[in-house]
Structures are given as structure tokens and as C-alpha cells.
């Protein structure tokens, strides 16, 4: 029997914290089709399904050493 996981809706501040990107970067990536689109949850409110964000994070490439920080020191 399959176990279904309940999805939660994440608002922008939580999405920014979770993925480590700012608002402008997130919306630019949405426009490019590289980030999940938000869903409408009200007249003036939207959010992202946590399952979509987790799936995006899991598919995100990392550097060979496993560190996704691109800044050289």
C-alpha cells in the first residue's frame, strides 16, 4: 500500500530560506522555467508546494566535492 505524503504550502519567505535564493532570483528562474511556479492560494496570495521545492532541490546539480557554493576562496 502506497503512503501518500501531505503537501504543505510554503510562502515566499520560507521558500527563500529553504533554497537560499532571493526573491529576484526565484522569479527570474520561474520566468526561465527553471524553478517551480507558485500556486494561487487567495486573491492576493500565492505559495509553493513543499513537495515541488524538495523535488527541485533534489534535482539541483552540485559541484563535484558536494558543495554547491560557487564562490572561490
Chimera marker file (.cmm) of the C-alpha trace (Angstrom):
<marker_set name="trace">
<marker id="1" x="0.000" y="0.000" z="0.000" r="1" g="1" b="0" radius="0.5"/>
<marker id="2" x="1.403" y="3.394" z="-1.011" r="1" g="1" b="0" radius="0.5"/>
<marker id="3" x="1.863" y="6.023" z="1.640" r="1" g="1" b="0" radius="0.5"/>
<marker id="4" x="0.865" y="9.498" z="0.485" r="1" g="1" b="0" radius="0.5"/>
<marker id="5" x="2.731" y="12.428" z="1.946" r="1" g="1" b="0" radius="0.5"/>
<marker id="6" x="0.682" y="15.502" z="2.749" r="1" g="1" b="0" radius="0.5"/>
<marker id="7" x="1.898" y="18.619" z="0.956" r="1" g="1" b="0" radius="0.5"/>
<marker id="8" x="2.230" y="21.926" z="2.727" r="1" g="1" b="0" radius="0.5"/>
<marker id="9" x="2.154" y="25.332" z="1.108" r="1" g="1" b="0" radius="0.5"/>
<marker id="10" x="5.260" y="27.428" z="1.634" r="1" g="1" b="0" radius="0.5"/>
<marker id="11" x="5.115" y="31.198" z="1.377" r="1" g="1" b="0" radius="0.5"/>
<marker id="12" x="7.942" y="33.206" z="-0.221" r="1" g="1" b="0" radius="0.5"/>
<marker id="13" x="9.987" y="33.903" z="2.961" r="1" g="1" b="0" radius="0.5"/>
<marker id="14" x="10.164" y="30.166" z="3.742" r="1" g="1" b="0" radius="0.5"/>
<marker id="15" x="10.975" y="29.302" z="0.115" r="1" g="1" b="0" radius="0.5"/>
<marker id="16" x="13.815" y="31.878" z="0.123" r="1" g="1" b="0" radius="0.5"/>
<marker id="17" x="15.169" y="30.420" z="3.370" r="1" g="1" b="0" radius="0.5"/>
<marker id="18" x="14.864" y="26.833" z="2.116" r="1" g="1" b="0" radius="0.5"/>
<marker id="19" x="16.540" y="27.286" z="-1.270" r="1" g="1" b="0" radius="0.5"/>
<marker id="20" x="18.985" y="30.033" z="-0.333" r="1" g="1" b="0" radius="0.5"/>
<marker id="21" x="17.938" y="32.369" z="-3.132" r="1" g="1" b="0" radius="0.5"/>
<marker id="22" x="16.422" y="35.837" z="-3.099" r="1" g="1" b="0" radius="0.5"/>
<marker id="23" x="13.074" y="36.938" z="-4.469" r="1" g="1" b="0" radius="0.5"/>
<marker id="24" x="14.516" y="38.325" z="-7.725" r="1" g="1" b="0" radius="0.5"/>
<marker id="25" x="16.491" y="35.153" z="-8.442" r="1" g="1" b="0" radius="0.5"/>
<marker id="26" x="13.487" y="32.927" z="-7.729" r="1" g="1" b="0" radius="0.5"/>
<marker id="27" x="11.174" y="34.888" z="-10.037" r="1" g="1" b="0" radius="0.5"/>
<marker id="28" x="13.839" y="35.101" z="-12.774" r="1" g="1" b="0" radius="0.5"/>
<marker id="29" x="14.234" y="31.319" z="-12.632" r="1" g="1" b="0" radius="0.5"/>
<marker id="30" x="10.435" y="30.862" z="-12.761" r="1" g="1" b="0" radius="0.5"/>
<marker id="31" x="10.365" y="33.007" z="-15.914" r="1" g="1" b="0" radius="0.5"/>
<marker id="32" x="13.119" y="30.820" z="-17.424" r="1" g="1" b="0" radius="0.5"/>
<marker id="33" x="11.239" y="27.643" z="-16.483" r="1" g="1" b="0" radius="0.5"/>
<marker id="34" x="13.997" y="26.582" z="-14.066" r="1" g="1" b="0" radius="0.5"/>
<marker id="35" x="12.025" y="26.857" z="-10.801" r="1" g="1" b="0" radius="0.5"/>
<marker id="36" x="8.535" y="25.655" z="-9.826" r="1" g="1" b="0" radius="0.5"/>
<marker id="37" x="5.705" y="28.110" z="-10.359" r="1" g="1" b="0" radius="0.5"/>
<marker id="38" x="3.745" y="29.242" z="-7.310" r="1" g="1" b="0" radius="0.5"/>
<marker id="39" x="0.083" y="28.353" z="-6.886" r="1" g="1" b="0" radius="0.5"/>
<marker id="40" x="-2.652" y="30.840" z="-6.034" r="1" g="1" b="0" radius="0.5"/>
<marker id="41" x="-3.994" y="30.385" z="-2.518" r="1" g="1" b="0" radius="0.5"/>
<marker id="42" x="-6.076" y="33.547" z="-2.379" r="1" g="1" b="0" radius="0.5"/>
<marker id="43" x="-6.880" y="36.751" z="-4.219" r="1" g="1" b="0" radius="0.5"/>
<marker id="44" x="-3.531" y="38.327" z="-3.303" r="1" g="1" b="0" radius="0.5"/>
<marker id="45" x="-1.611" y="35.328" z="-2.007" r="1" g="1" b="0" radius="0.5"/>
<marker id="46" x="0.428" y="32.559" z="-3.541" r="1" g="1" b="0" radius="0.5"/>
<marker id="47" x="2.778" y="29.868" z="-2.343" r="1" g="1" b="0" radius="0.5"/>
<marker id="48" x="4.695" y="26.784" z="-3.387" r="1" g="1" b="0" radius="0.5"/>
<marker id="49" x="4.011" y="23.153" z="-2.609" r="1" g="1" b="0" radius="0.5"/>
<marker id="50" x="6.793" y="21.892" z="-0.360" r="1" g="1" b="0" radius="0.5"/>
<marker id="51" x="6.967" y="18.733" z="-2.470" r="1" g="1" b="0" radius="0.5"/>
<marker id="52" x="7.765" y="20.835" z="-5.562" r="1" g="1" b="0" radius="0.5"/>
<marker id="53" x="10.521" y="22.679" z="-3.679" r="1" g="1" b="0" radius="0.5"/>
<marker id="54" x="12.013" y="19.451" z="-2.289" r="1" g="1" b="0" radius="0.5"/>
<marker id="55" x="11.942" y="17.879" z="-5.764" r="1" g="1" b="0" radius="0.5"/>
<marker id="56" x="13.684" y="20.962" z="-7.237" r="1" g="1" b="0" radius="0.5"/>
<marker id="57" x="16.368" y="20.864" z="-4.526" r="1" g="1" b="0" radius="0.5"/>
<marker id="58" x="16.971" y="17.146" z="-5.089" r="1" g="1" b="0" radius="0.5"/>
<marker id="59" x="17.410" y="17.683" z="-8.844" r="1" g="1" b="0" radius="0.5"/>
<marker id="60" x="19.702" y="20.694" z="-8.412" r="1" g="1" b="0" radius="0.5"/>
<marker id="61" x="23.259" y="19.917" z="-9.543" r="1" g="1" b="0" radius="0.5"/>
<marker id="62" x="26.111" y="20.275" z="-7.079" r="1" g="1" b="0" radius="0.5"/>
<marker id="63" x="29.833" y="20.725" z="-7.555" r="1" g="1" b="0" radius="0.5"/>
<marker id="64" x="31.971" y="17.550" z="-7.624" r="1" g="1" b="0" radius="0.5"/>
<marker id="65" x="33.031" y="17.984" z="-3.980" r="1" g="1" b="0" radius="0.5"/>
<marker id="66" x="29.351" y="18.029" z="-2.976" r="1" g="1" b="0" radius="0.5"/>
<marker id="67" x="29.485" y="21.724" z="-2.141" r="1" g="1" b="0" radius="0.5"/>
<marker id="68" x="27.041" y="23.869" z="-4.115" r="1" g="1" b="0" radius="0.5"/>
<marker id="69" x="28.795" y="27.099" z="-3.099" r="1" g="1" b="0" radius="0.5"/>
<marker id="70" x="30.302" y="28.500" z="-6.294" r="1" g="1" b="0" radius="0.5"/>
<marker id="71" x="32.429" y="31.192" z="-4.621" r="1" g="1" b="0" radius="0.5"/>
<marker id="72" x="36.147" y="30.514" z="-4.719" r="1" g="1" b="0" radius="0.5"/>
<marker id="73" x="38.135" y="31.321" z="-1.615" r="1" g="1" b="0" radius="0.5"/>
<link id1="1" id2="2" r="1" g="1" b="0" radius="0.2"/>
<link id1="2" id2="3" r="1" g="1" b="0" radius="0.2"/>
<link id1="3" id2="4" r="1" g="1" b="0" radius="0.2"/>
<link id1="4" id2="5" r="1" g="1" b="0" radius="0.2"/>
<link id1="5" id2="6" r="1" g="1" b="0" radius="0.2"/>
<link id1="6" id2="7" r="1" g="1" b="0" radius="0.2"/>
<link id1="7" id2="8" r="1" g="1" b="0" radius="0.2"/>
<link id1="8" id2="9" r="1" g="1" b="0" radius="0.2"/>
<link id1="9" id2="10" r="1" g="1" b="0" radius="0.2"/>
<link id1="10" id2="11" r="1" g="1" b="0" radius="0.2"/>
<link id1="11" id2="12" r="1" g="1" b="0" radius="0.2"/>
<link id1="12" id2="13" r="1" g="1" b="0" radius="0.2"/>
<link id1="13" id2="14" r="1" g="1" b="0" radius="0.2"/>
<link id1="14" id2="15" r="1" g="1" b="0" radius="0.2"/>
<link id1="15" id2="16" r="1" g="1" b="0" radius="0.2"/>
<link id1="16" id2="17" r="1" g="1" b="0" radius="0.2"/>
<link id1="17" id2="18" r="1" g="1" b="0" radius="0.2"/>
<link id1="18" id2="19" r="1" g="1" b="0" radius="0.2"/>
<link id1="19" id2="20" r="1" g="1" b="0" radius="0.2"/>
<link id1="20" id2="21" r="1" g="1" b="0" radius="0.2"/>
<link id1="21" id2="22" r="1" g="1" b="0" radius="0.2"/>
<link id1="22" id2="23" r="1" g="1" b="0" radius="0.2"/>
<link id1="23" id2="24" r="1" g="1" b="0" radius="0.2"/>
<link id1="24" id2="25" r="1" g="1" b="0" radius="0.2"/>
<link id1="25" id2="26" r="1" g="1" b="0" radius="0.2"/>
<link id1="26" id2="27" r="1" g="1" b="0" radius="0.2"/>
<link id1="27" id2="28" r="1" g="1" b="0" radius="0.2"/>
<link id1="28" id2="29" r="1" g="1" b="0" radius="0.2"/>
<link id1="29" id2="30" r="1" g="1" b="0" radius="0.2"/>
<link id1="30" id2="31" r="1" g="1" b="0" radius="0.2"/>
<link id1="31" id2="32" r="1" g="1" b="0" radius="0.2"/>
<link id1="32" id2="33" r="1" g="1" b="0" radius="0.2"/>
<link id1="33" id2="34" r="1" g="1" b="0" radius="0.2"/>
<link id1="34" id2="35" r="1" g="1" b="0" radius="0.2"/>
<link id1="35" id2="36" r="1" g="1" b="0" radius="0.2"/>
<link id1="36" id2="37" r="1" g="1" b="0" radius="0.2"/>
<link id1="37" id2="38" r="1" g="1" b="0" radius="0.2"/>
<link id1="38" id2="39" r="1" g="1" b="0" radius="0.2"/>
<link id1="39" id2="40" r="1" g="1" b="0" radius="0.2"/>
<link id1="40" id2="41" r="1" g="1" b="0" radius="0.2"/>
<link id1="41" id2="42" r="1" g="1" b="0" radius="0.2"/>
<link id1="42" id2="43" r="1" g="1" b="0" radius="0.2"/>
<link id1="43" id2="44" r="1" g="1" b="0" radius="0.2"/>
<link id1="44" id2="45" r="1" g="1" b="0" radius="0.2"/>
<link id1="45" id2="46" r="1" g="1" b="0" radius="0.2"/>
<link id1="46" id2="47" r="1" g="1" b="0" radius="0.2"/>
<link id1="47" id2="48" r="1" g="1" b="0" radius="0.2"/>
<link id1="48" id2="49" r="1" g="1" b="0" radius="0.2"/>
<link id1="49" id2="50" r="1" g="1" b="0" radius="0.2"/>
<link id1="50" id2="51" r="1" g="1" b="0" radius="0.2"/>
<link id1="51" id2="52" r="1" g="1" b="0" radius="0.2"/>
<link id1="52" id2="53" r="1" g="1" b="0" radius="0.2"/>
<link id1="53" id2="54" r="1" g="1" b="0" radius="0.2"/>
<link id1="54" id2="55" r="1" g="1" b="0" radius="0.2"/>
<link id1="55" id2="56" r="1" g="1" b="0" radius="0.2"/>
<link id1="56" id2="57" r="1" g="1" b="0" radius="0.2"/>
<link id1="57" id2="58" r="1" g="1" b="0" radius="0.2"/>
<link id1="58" id2="59" r="1" g="1" b="0" radius="0.2"/>
<link id1="59" id2="60" r="1" g="1" b="0" radius="0.2"/>
<link id1="60" id2="61" r="1" g="1" b="0" radius="0.2"/>
<link id1="61" id2="62" r="1" g="1" b="0" radius="0.2"/>
<link id1="62" id2="63" r="1" g="1" b="0" radius="0.2"/>
<link id1="63" id2="64" r="1" g="1" b="0" radius="0.2"/>
<link id1="64" id2="65" r="1" g="1" b="0" radius="0.2"/>
<link id1="65" id2="66" r="1" g="1" b="0" radius="0.2"/>
<link id1="66" id2="67" r="1" g="1" b="0" radius="0.2"/>
<link id1="67" id2="68" r="1" g="1" b="0" radius="0.2"/>
<link id1="68" id2="69" r="1" g="1" b="0" radius="0.2"/>
<link id1="69" id2="70" r="1" g="1" b="0" radius="0.2"/>
<link id1="70" id2="71" r="1" g="1" b="0" radius="0.2"/>
<link id1="71" id2="72" r="1" g="1" b="0" radius="0.2"/>
<link id1="72" id2="73" r="1" g="1" b="0" radius="0.2"/>
</marker_set>
